[in-house]
Amino acid sequence: MNEQPCVFCAIVHGEAEASVVHQDETVLALMDLRPVTPGHLLVIPRNHIVGLADLDAATGAAIWQRAHQLAGALRRSGLRCAGVNFFLADGEAAFQEVFHLHLHVFPRYAGDRFRISADWRERPRAELDAAAALIRAAAASS
């Protein structure tokens, strides 16, 4: 993990520039400096939270609620927006680059260049059932 100063904390504290869309006591929403499409937003907690394991339910709900509201605003904004993606990378293996939790909210439209490549083939039911059992057991123990 990168141990450099947190750019999102610097933004929250007014020490770095940002194009702010919304701010309240819990979250800040700002324009992504490297947008997937025009209108790409980030919704971040004001407190430094590295990833999902550190996220409390109330802050998570506040992030989701604001992202949901801003997704509607994107559709009404006049920016090109036929759909909206939410994306959250949790950990280096998931391509998290800034280790301060952030939810991407970005407009989608036919012909945009965003892609996620994966092996999307249907899996056997036994494989899905085995994975479901492991997740159920882990959820029950938390």
C-alpha positions as CSV (number, residue, x, y, z in Angstrom):
1,M,0.0,0.0,0.0
2,N,1.2,3.5,-0.8
3,E,2.2,5.5,2.3
4,Q,2.1,8.9,0.6
5,P,0.0,11.7,2.1
6,C,-3.7,11.2,1.4
7,V,-4.9,13.5,-1.4
8,F,-8.5,13.1,-0.4
9,C,-7.8,14.1,3.2
10,A,-5.9,17.2,1.8
11,I,-9.0,18.1,-0.2
12,V,-11.3,17.6,2.8
13,H,-9.1,19.9,4.9
14,G,-8.9,22.6,2.1
15,E,-5.2,21.9,1.4
16,A,-5.7,20.7,-2.2
17,E,-7.9,21.9,-5.0
18,A,-11.1,20.1,-6.0
19,S,-14.2,20.8,-8.0
20,V,-16.7,20.1,-5.3
21,V,-20.3,19.1,-6.1
22,H,-21.6,18.5,-2.6
23,Q,-20.3,18.6,1.0
24,D,-21.9,17.9,4.3
25,E,-20.7,16.8,7.8
26,T,-20.1,13.2,6.6
27,V,-19.3,13.1,2.8
28,L,-17.8,15.2,0.1
29,A,-18.5,14.7,-3.6
30,L,-16.1,16.0,-6.2
31,M,-15.2,15.7,-9.8
32,D,-12.7,13.0,-10.7
33,L,-9.5,14.5,-12.0
34,R,-9.2,11.7,-14.6
35,P,-12.8,11.0,-15.6
36,V,-14.0,7.9,-17.4
37,T,-16.7,10.2,-19.0
38,P,-17.6,13.8,-18.5
39,G,-19.4,14.2,-15.2
40,H,-17.5,11.4,-13.4
41,L,-17.8,12.0,-9.6
42,L,-16.2,10.6,-6.5
43,V,-18.2,10.4,-3.3
44,I,-15.8,10.2,-0.3
45,P,-16.2,10.1,3.5
46,R,-14.7,13.2,5.2
47,N,-13.0,10.9,7.7
48,H,-10.0,8.9,6.5
49,I,-11.4,5.4,5.9
50,V,-9.0,3.1,3.9
51,G,-11.5,0.5,2.7
52,L,-14.7,-1.4,3.3
53,A,-13.4,-3.2,6.4
54,D,-13.0,0.2,8.1
55,L,-16.4,1.6,7.0
56,D,-19.2,1.9,9.5
57,A,-22.8,1.4,8.5
58,A,-23.9,5.0,9.0
59,T,-21.1,6.5,6.8
60,G,-21.7,3.8,4.2
61,A,-25.3,4.7,4.1
62,A,-24.5,8.4,3.8
63,I,-22.1,7.7,0.9
64,W,-24.7,5.5,-0.9
65,Q,-27.5,8.0,-0.3
66,R,-25.5,10.9,-1.7
67,A,-24.2,8.8,-4.7
68,H,-27.8,7.8,-5.5
69,Q,-29.0,11.5,-5.4
70,L,-26.1,12.6,-7.6
71,A,-26.7,9.8,-10.1
72,G,-30.2,11.3,-10.6
73,A,-28.6,14.8,-10.9
74,L,-26.2,13.5,-13.6
75,R,-29.2,12.3,-15.6
76,R,-30.9,15.7,-15.3
77,S,-27.7,17.8,-15.7
78,G,-27.5,18.1,-19.5
79,L,-24.3,16.0,-19.6
80,R,-24.4,13.0,-21.9
81,C,-25.9,10.3,-19.6
82,A,-28.0,7.3,-20.7
83,G,-27.0,5.3,-17.7
84,V,-24.9,5.5,-14.5
85,N,-22.2,3.1,-13.1
86,F,-21.1,3.0,-9.4
87,F,-17.7,1.5,-8.9
88,L,-15.8,1.0,-5.6
89,A,-12.3,-0.6,-5.6
90,D,-11.5,-2.1,-2.2
91,G,-7.8,-3.0,-2.0
92,E,-4.8,-3.1,-4.3
93,A,-6.0,-6.3,-6.0
94,A,-9.2,-4.5,-6.9
95,F,-7.2,-1.6,-8.4
96,Q,-7.7,0.8,-5.5
97,E,-5.1,3.5,-6.2
98,V,-6.0,6.1,-3.5
99,F,-6.3,4.4,-0.1
100,H,-9.1,6.6,1.1
101,L,-12.5,4.9,0.3
102,H,-14.2,6.5,-2.6
103,L,-17.3,5.6,-4.7
104,H,-17.1,6.4,-8.4
105,V,-20.3,7.6,-9.9
106,F,-20.1,8.1,-13.7
107,P,-22.4,8.7,-16.6
108,R,-22.6,6.0,-19.3
109,Y,-23.7,6.2,-22.9
110,A,-23.5,4.2,-26.1
111,G,-20.0,4.4,-27.6
112,D,-18.2,5.5,-24.4
113,R,-14.9,3.7,-24.0
114,F,-15.3,2.2,-20.5
115,R,-15.0,-1.6,-20.4
116,I,-14.6,-4.3,-17.8
117,S,-13.1,-7.5,-19.2
118,A,-13.7,-10.8,-17.4
119,D,-14.6,-14.4,-17.9
120,W,-18.4,-13.9,-17.9
121,R,-19.4,-17.5,-18.8
122,E,-22.1,-19.2,-16.8
123,R,-20.8,-21.4,-13.9
124,P,-22.1,-24.8,-12.8
125,R,-24.7,-24.7,-10.0
126,A,-22.5,-26.8,-7.7
127,E,-19.7,-24.2,-8.0
128,L,-22.1,-21.4,-7.2
129,D,-23.7,-23.3,-4.3
130,A,-20.2,-24.0,-2.8
131,A,-19.3,-20.3,-3.0
132,A,-22.6,-19.3,-1.5
133,A,-22.1,-21.7,1.4
134,L,-18.6,-20.2,2.2
135,I,-20.0,-16.7,2.1
136,R,-23.0,-17.5,4.2
137,A,-20.7,-19.1,6.9
138,A,-18.4,-16.1,6.9
139,A,-21.4,-13.7,7.1
140,A,-22.8,-15.7,10.1
141,S,-19.5,-15.4,12.0
142,S,-19.3,-11.6,11.7
